[in-house]
Amino acid sequence: MGERLGYYPGCSLHTSAREYDLSCRAVLRALGVDYAEIPDWNCCGASSAHGAGHALSRALPLRNLMIAEDVGEDLIVPCAACYSILRSTSGYLQKKSAEARELQAKVEQVLGKPYREKVRVSHPLDLLTKPEMLNKIKGQLSTSLNGIKLAPYYGCFLVRPEIAAFDDQEQPQKMDILLRELGAEVVRWSYKTECCGGGVGITEGSVASSLVEKLVREAKKAGAEAVVTACPLCQANLEGRQTQGLPAFYFTELVGLALGISASKRWFKSHLVDTTPVLSKVQGGISGGR
């Protein structure tokens, strides 16, 4: 890659989704991507700020966008919820409504600098499926995922209309393409963009559990041995609210495994569902665990 990319981990990747952060960084390094975590970032507010008011829900991501402008023109955002709110805020400001201009002026005054609207918010799934990156991955593969049946799960944040422009909103294919490149068998199923109920996990736990059990049941019915996602909330929900023993991997974990990154063995130990039965099918046998 050419210029340096900004990297926004968000709250989840520094806490409950640490294996997503570690695997994403490791994969970017292995593929020669020059990136830097943006300094002094704040929570994007995706999960709760809207409850405190519309202005706060836009001001928090705007501050991050303004900080990112000092790093580069492209900002990589792995968390699906963070990605969604940062992209939607960027689009909201581009419309130049009176409300948006007023909000922007207030945040600029607080930070003491202008918002130049030059940052492009991207997801690592988009980055890794560009032709040149797929060629790099193909050239560096050291372990094939041949023999593993996987269900790509995009969830409801990553490919929302007018927010995610890098894939089809009804039938996204980017993760499918990437997993096939790693040698895995991608199963066909009709629930890849269904909601897992993560947003109501606390207020309506029984509803979330019901949605998760249905997703897991349908993935297994399609022949999947694991689900693959790009969302920390989805991953935690899928593994923490099921009783069927189906692992949920982050797509970057599997890319790292296929590239032969030795640290990948540690990532899988963070999972709530035992990953050993699936990983034992990988060439050479990888130790998973809980």
KOLDOTI-869980 format. One record per residue (C-alpha): x negated, y, z negated; residue number from 1. Coordinates in nm, 2 decimals. Example, Ala and Ser with C-alpha at 12.3 -4.5 7.8 and 13.67 -1.06 7.14 Angstrom:
<recs>
+--------+--------+--------+-----+
|      x |      y |      z | pos |
+--------+--------+--------+-----+
|  -1.23 |  -0.45 |  -0.78 |   1 |
|  -1.37 |  -0.11 |  -0.71 |   2 |
+--------+--------+--------+-----+
</recs>
This chain:
<recs>
+--------+--------+--------+-----+
|      x |      y |      z | pos |
+--------+--------+--------+-----+
|   0.00 |   0.00 |   0.00 |   1 |
|  -0.11 |   0.36 |   0.06 |   2 |
|  -0.02 |   0.62 |  -0.20 |   3 |
|   0.02 |   0.55 |  -0.57 |   4 |
|   0.37 |   0.46 |  -0.68 |   5 |
|   0.54 |   0.57 |  -1.00 |   6 |
|   0.67 |   0.29 |  -1.22 |   7 |
|   0.96 |   0.33 |  -1.46 |   8 |
|   1.00 |   0.03 |  -1.69 |   9 |
|   1.29 |   0.16 |  -1.90 |  10 |
|   1.38 |   0.05 |  -2.25 |  11 |
|   1.47 |  -0.32 |  -2.18 |  12 |
|   1.14 |  -0.40 |  -2.01 |  13 |
|   0.94 |  -0.27 |  -2.31 |  14 |
|   1.15 |  -0.48 |  -2.55 |  15 |
|   1.39 |  -0.77 |  -2.48 |  16 |
|   1.29 |  -0.81 |  -2.11 |  17 |
|   0.91 |  -0.80 |  -2.17 |  18 |
|   0.86 |  -1.10 |  -1.94 |  19 |
|   1.02 |  -0.90 |  -1.65 |  20 |
|   0.78 |  -0.61 |  -1.71 |  21 |
|   0.47 |  -0.83 |  -1.74 |  22 |
|   0.56 |  -1.04 |  -1.43 |  23 |
|   0.64 |  -0.73 |  -1.22 |  24 |
|   0.32 |  -0.55 |  -1.31 |  25 |
|   0.12 |  -0.87 |  -1.25 |  26 |
|   0.28 |  -0.93 |  -0.91 |  27 |
|   0.22 |  -0.57 |  -0.80 |  28 |
|  -0.15 |  -0.59 |  -0.90 |  29 |
|  -0.19 |  -0.93 |  -0.73 |  30 |
|  -0.05 |  -0.78 |  -0.40 |  31 |
|  -0.27 |  -0.47 |  -0.42 |  32 |
|   0.00 |  -0.22 |  -0.50 |  33 |
|  -0.13 |   0.10 |  -0.66 |  34 |
|   0.11 |   0.21 |  -0.93 |  35 |
|   0.12 |   0.40 |  -1.26 |  36 |
|   0.38 |   0.40 |  -1.53 |  37 |
|   0.52 |   0.75 |  -1.55 |  38 |
|   0.42 |   0.93 |  -1.87 |  39 |
|   0.65 |   1.02 |  -2.15 |  40 |
|   0.96 |   0.87 |  -1.99 |  41 |
|   1.29 |   0.86 |  -2.18 |  42 |
|   1.58 |   0.62 |  -2.18 |  43 |
|   1.78 |   0.67 |  -1.86 |  44 |
|   2.11 |   0.64 |  -2.06 |  45 |
|   2.26 |   0.39 |  -1.83 |  46 |
|   2.42 |   0.18 |  -2.10 |  47 |
|   2.55 |   0.45 |  -2.34 |  48 |
|   2.49 |   0.81 |  -2.24 |  49 |
|   2.81 |   0.84 |  -2.04 |  50 |
|   3.00 |   0.78 |  -2.36 |  51 |
|   2.84 |   1.10 |  -2.51 |  52 |
|   2.92 |   1.31 |  -2.21 |  53 |
|   2.87 |   1.35 |  -1.84 |  54 |
|   2.60 |   1.62 |  -1.87 |  55 |
|   2.38 |   1.39 |  -2.09 |  56 |
|   2.43 |   1.10 |  -1.86 |  57 |
|   2.28 |   1.31 |  -1.57 |  58 |
|   2.02 |   1.51 |  -1.77 |  59 |
|   1.84 |   1.20 |  -1.90 |  60 |
|   1.77 |   1.04 |  -1.56 |  61 |
|   1.70 |   1.38 |  -1.41 |  62 |
|   1.42 |   1.44 |  -1.66 |  63 |
|   1.26 |   1.11 |  -1.56 |  64 |
|   1.29 |   1.20 |  -1.19 |  65 |
|   1.11 |   1.53 |  -1.26 |  66 |
|   0.83 |   1.35 |  -1.45 |  67 |
|   0.80 |   1.10 |  -1.16 |  68 |
|   0.74 |   1.38 |  -0.91 |  69 |
|   0.40 |   1.44 |  -1.07 |  70 |
|   0.29 |   1.07 |  -1.00 |  71 |
|   0.41 |   1.02 |  -0.64 |  72 |
|   0.69 |   1.03 |  -0.40 |  73 |
|   0.81 |   0.67 |  -0.46 |  74 |
|   0.94 |   0.55 |  -0.80 |  75 |
|   0.97 |   0.17 |  -0.86 |  76 |
|   1.24 |   0.08 |  -1.10 |  77 |
|   1.28 |  -0.29 |  -1.19 |  78 |
|   1.59 |  -0.27 |  -1.42 |  79 |
|   1.90 |  -0.29 |  -1.21 |  80 |
|   2.09 |  -0.05 |  -1.45 |  81 |
|   1.81 |   0.20 |  -1.46 |  82 |
|   1.77 |   0.18 |  -1.08 |  83 |
|   2.15 |   0.24 |  -1.04 |  84 |
|   2.17 |   0.55 |  -1.26 |  85 |
|   1.85 |   0.70 |  -1.13 |  86 |
|   1.96 |   0.66 |  -0.77 |  87 |
|   2.31 |   0.78 |  -0.84 |  88 |
|   2.17 |   1.09 |  -1.02 |  89 |
|   1.95 |   1.17 |  -0.73 |  90 |
|   2.25 |   1.15 |  -0.49 |  91 |
|   2.46 |   1.35 |  -0.73 |  92 |
|   2.20 |   1.64 |  -0.73 |  93 |
|   2.16 |   1.62 |  -0.35 |  94 |
|   2.53 |   1.71 |  -0.31 |  95 |
|   2.46 |   2.06 |  -0.46 |  96 |
|   2.79 |   2.10 |  -0.63 |  97 |
|   2.83 |   2.39 |  -0.87 |  98 |
|   2.82 |   2.15 |  -1.16 |  99 |
|   2.51 |   1.98 |  -1.03 | 100 |
|   2.33 |   2.31 |  -0.97 | 101 |
|   2.41 |   2.42 |  -1.33 | 102 |
|   2.29 |   2.10 |  -1.48 | 103 |
|   1.97 |   2.11 |  -1.28 | 104 |
|   1.90 |   2.47 |  -1.38 | 105 |
|   1.94 |   2.39 |  -1.75 | 106 |
|   1.70 |   2.09 |  -1.73 | 107 |
|   1.45 |   2.29 |  -1.53 | 108 |
|   1.46 |   2.56 |  -1.79 | 109 |
|   1.40 |   2.31 |  -2.07 | 110 |
|   1.11 |   2.14 |  -1.89 | 111 |
|   0.97 |   2.46 |  -1.76 | 112 |
|   0.93 |   2.34 |  -1.40 | 113 |
|   1.15 |   2.29 |  -1.09 | 114 |
|   1.30 |   1.97 |  -0.96 | 115 |
|   1.17 |   1.93 |  -0.60 | 116 |
|   1.39 |   1.64 |  -0.49 | 117 |
|   1.10 |   1.45 |  -0.35 | 118 |
|   1.11 |   1.12 |  -0.53 | 119 |
|   1.25 |   0.81 |  -0.36 | 120 |
|   1.39 |   0.56 |  -0.61 | 121 |
|   1.31 |   0.20 |  -0.50 | 122 |
|   1.36 |  -0.14 |  -0.65 | 123 |
|   1.07 |  -0.40 |  -0.64 | 124 |
|   1.30 |  -0.64 |  -0.46 | 125 |
|   1.32 |  -0.39 |  -0.18 | 126 |
|   0.94 |  -0.34 |  -0.19 | 127 |
|   0.85 |  -0.71 |  -0.19 | 128 |
|   1.07 |  -0.80 |   0.10 | 129 |
|   0.93 |  -0.55 |   0.34 | 130 |
|   0.76 |  -0.73 |   0.63 | 131 |
|   0.41 |  -0.63 |   0.54 | 132 |
|   0.46 |  -0.74 |   0.17 | 133 |
|   0.62 |  -1.07 |   0.27 | 134 |
|   0.31 |  -1.14 |   0.49 | 135 |
|   0.09 |  -1.07 |   0.19 | 136 |
|   0.29 |  -1.30 |  -0.03 | 137 |
|   0.28 |  -1.57 |   0.24 | 138 |
|  -0.10 |  -1.54 |   0.27 | 139 |
|  -0.16 |  -1.56 |  -0.11 | 140 |
|   0.08 |  -1.84 |  -0.20 | 141 |
|  -0.10 |  -2.11 |  -0.41 | 142 |
|   0.20 |  -2.29 |  -0.55 | 143 |
|   0.51 |  -2.39 |  -0.36 | 144 |
|   0.86 |  -2.39 |  -0.52 | 145 |
|   0.96 |  -2.67 |  -0.28 | 146 |
|   1.21 |  -2.90 |  -0.44 | 147 |
|   1.37 |  -2.64 |  -0.67 | 148 |
|   1.73 |  -2.53 |  -0.60 | 149 |
|   1.80 |  -2.17 |  -0.69 | 150 |
|   2.11 |  -1.95 |  -0.70 | 151 |
|   2.02 |  -1.58 |  -0.63 | 152 |
|   2.22 |  -1.36 |  -0.87 | 153 |
|   2.23 |  -0.99 |  -0.78 | 154 |
|   2.49 |  -0.88 |  -1.03 | 155 |
|   2.71 |  -0.58 |  -1.00 | 156 |
|   2.45 |  -0.30 |  -1.05 | 157 |
|   2.19 |  -0.37 |  -0.80 | 158 |
|   2.39 |  -0.35 |  -0.47 | 159 |
|   2.67 |  -0.10 |  -0.55 | 160 |
|   2.80 |   0.09 |  -0.25 | 161 |
|   2.64 |   0.44 |  -0.20 | 162 |
|   2.37 |   0.36 |  -0.46 | 163 |
|   2.17 |   0.06 |  -0.33 | 164 |
|   2.09 |   0.12 |   0.04 | 165 |
|   1.84 |  -0.16 |   0.08 | 166 |
|   2.07 |  -0.46 |   0.11 | 167 |
|   2.42 |  -0.56 |   0.21 | 168 |
|   2.67 |  -0.48 |  -0.07 | 169 |
|   2.90 |  -0.78 |   0.01 | 170 |
|   2.64 |  -1.04 |   0.11 | 171 |
|   2.29 |  -0.93 |  -0.01 | 172 |
|   2.01 |  -1.14 |   0.13 | 173 |
|   1.68 |  -0.99 |   0.01 | 174 |
|   1.64 |  -1.22 |  -0.29 | 175 |
|   1.74 |  -1.51 |  -0.08 | 176 |
|   1.47 |  -1.43 |   0.18 | 177 |
|   1.21 |  -1.39 |  -0.09 | 178 |
|   1.29 |  -1.72 |  -0.27 | 179 |
|   1.28 |  -1.91 |   0.06 | 180 |
|   0.94 |  -1.76 |   0.13 | 181 |
|   0.82 |  -1.91 |  -0.19 | 182 |
|   0.94 |  -2.25 |  -0.08 | 183 |
|   1.25 |  -2.28 |  -0.29 | 184 |
|   1.59 |  -2.41 |  -0.16 | 185 |
|   1.85 |  -2.13 |  -0.19 | 186 |
|   2.20 |  -2.26 |  -0.26 | 187 |
|   2.51 |  -2.10 |  -0.11 | 188 |
|   2.76 |  -1.97 |  -0.36 | 189 |
|   3.03 |  -1.70 |  -0.38 | 190 |
|   2.94 |  -1.54 |  -0.71 | 191 |
|   2.60 |  -1.36 |  -0.64 | 192 |
|   2.75 |  -1.01 |  -0.70 | 193 |
|   3.01 |  -1.10 |  -0.96 | 194 |
|   2.99 |  -0.91 |  -1.29 | 195 |
|   2.85 |  -1.11 |  -1.59 | 196 |
|   3.03 |  -0.90 |  -1.85 | 197 |
|   2.71 |  -0.76 |  -1.99 | 198 |
|   2.87 |  -0.42 |  -2.03 | 199 |
|   3.13 |  -0.55 |  -2.27 | 200 |
|   2.91 |  -0.80 |  -2.45 | 201 |
|   2.95 |  -0.62 |  -2.79 | 202 |
|   3.31 |  -0.49 |  -2.76 | 203 |
|   3.46 |  -0.79 |  -2.58 | 204 |
|   3.22 |  -1.08 |  -2.65 | 205 |
|   3.47 |  -1.35 |  -2.56 | 206 |
|   3.53 |  -1.19 |  -2.22 | 207 |
|   3.16 |  -1.17 |  -2.15 | 208 |
|   3.11 |  -1.54 |  -2.25 | 209 |
|   3.40 |  -1.65 |  -2.03 | 210 |
|   3.25 |  -1.47 |  -1.73 | 211 |
|   2.90 |  -1.62 |  -1.79 | 212 |
|   3.04 |  -1.97 |  -1.83 | 213 |
|   3.22 |  -1.93 |  -1.50 | 214 |
|   2.90 |  -1.80 |  -1.32 | 215 |
|   2.69 |  -2.08 |  -1.46 | 216 |
|   2.95 |  -2.35 |  -1.38 | 217 |
|   2.98 |  -2.23 |  -1.02 | 218 |
|   2.60 |  -2.21 |  -0.98 | 219 |
|   2.57 |  -2.57 |  -1.10 | 220 |
|   2.86 |  -2.67 |  -0.88 | 221 |
|   2.66 |  -2.53 |  -0.58 | 222 |
|   2.37 |  -2.75 |  -0.68 | 223 |
|   2.15 |  -2.48 |  -0.85 | 224 |
|   1.90 |  -2.58 |  -1.11 | 225 |
|   1.85 |  -2.22 |  -1.21 | 226 |
|   1.98 |  -1.87 |  -1.15 | 227 |
|   1.75 |  -1.59 |  -1.04 | 228 |
|   1.82 |  -1.23 |  -1.13 | 229 |
|   1.68 |  -0.88 |  -1.13 | 230 |
|   1.87 |  -0.74 |  -1.42 | 231 |
|   1.76 |  -0.76 |  -1.79 | 232 |
|   2.12 |  -0.74 |  -1.91 | 233 |
|   2.23 |  -1.01 |  -1.68 | 234 |
|   1.94 |  -1.23 |  -1.77 | 235 |
|   2.00 |  -1.20 |  -2.14 | 236 |
|   2.37 |  -1.25 |  -2.10 | 237 |
|   2.33 |  -1.55 |  -1.87 | 238 |
|   2.10 |  -1.73 |  -2.10 | 239 |
|   2.24 |  -1.62 |  -2.43 | 240 |
|   2.61 |  -1.68 |  -2.37 | 241 |
|   2.62 |  -2.02 |  -2.20 | 242 |
|   2.63 |  -2.38 |  -2.32 | 243 |
|   2.53 |  -2.55 |  -2.00 | 244 |
|   2.15 |  -2.53 |  -2.01 | 245 |
|   2.09 |  -2.34 |  -1.69 | 246 |
|   1.78 |  -2.12 |  -1.70 | 247 |
|   1.79 |  -1.76 |  -1.56 | 248 |
|   1.46 |  -1.65 |  -1.42 | 249 |
|   1.35 |  -1.30 |  -1.32 | 250 |
|   1.26 |  -1.31 |  -0.95 | 251 |
|   0.92 |  -1.16 |  -1.03 | 252 |
|   0.84 |  -1.45 |  -1.26 | 253 |
|   0.88 |  -1.69 |  -0.97 | 254 |
|   0.68 |  -1.48 |  -0.74 | 255 |
|   0.40 |  -1.47 |  -1.00 | 256 |
|   0.42 |  -1.84 |  -1.04 | 257 |
|   0.40 |  -1.90 |  -0.66 | 258 |
|   0.10 |  -1.66 |  -0.64 | 259 |
|  -0.09 |  -1.87 |  -0.90 | 260 |
|  -0.10 |  -1.59 |  -1.17 | 261 |
|  -0.21 |  -1.78 |  -1.48 | 262 |
|  -0.02 |  -1.55 |  -1.72 | 263 |
|   0.30 |  -1.68 |  -1.58 | 264 |
|   0.29 |  -1.98 |  -1.82 | 265 |
|   0.34 |  -1.73 |  -2.11 | 266 |
|   0.64 |  -1.55 |  -1.95 | 267 |
|   0.85 |  -1.87 |  -1.95 | 268 |
|   0.81 |  -1.92 |  -2.32 | 269 |
|   1.03 |  -1.61 |  -2.38 | 270 |
|   1.34 |  -1.77 |  -2.23 | 271 |
|   1.64 |  -1.88 |  -2.45 | 272 |
|   1.71 |  -2.17 |  -2.22 | 273 |
|   1.43 |  -2.44 |  -2.18 | 274 |
|   1.27 |  -2.39 |  -1.84 | 275 |
|   1.06 |  -2.71 |  -1.85 | 276 |
|   1.30 |  -2.93 |  -1.65 | 277 |
|   1.29 |  -2.69 |  -1.36 | 278 |
|   0.92 |  -2.59 |  -1.38 | 279 |
|   0.81 |  -2.96 |  -1.40 | 280 |
|   0.91 |  -3.00 |  -1.04 | 281 |
|   0.67 |  -2.73 |  -0.93 | 282 |
|   0.35 |  -2.87 |  -0.77 | 283 |
|   0.10 |  -2.94 |  -1.05 | 284 |
|   0.37 |  -2.93 |  -1.32 | 285 |
|   0.41 |  -2.60 |  -1.51 | 286 |
|   0.47 |  -2.60 |  -1.88 | 287 |
|   0.78 |  -2.40 |  -1.96 | 288 |
|   0.95 |  -2.41 |  -2.30 | 289 |
|   1.14 |  -2.18 |  -2.52 | 290 |
+--------+--------+--------+-----+
</recs>
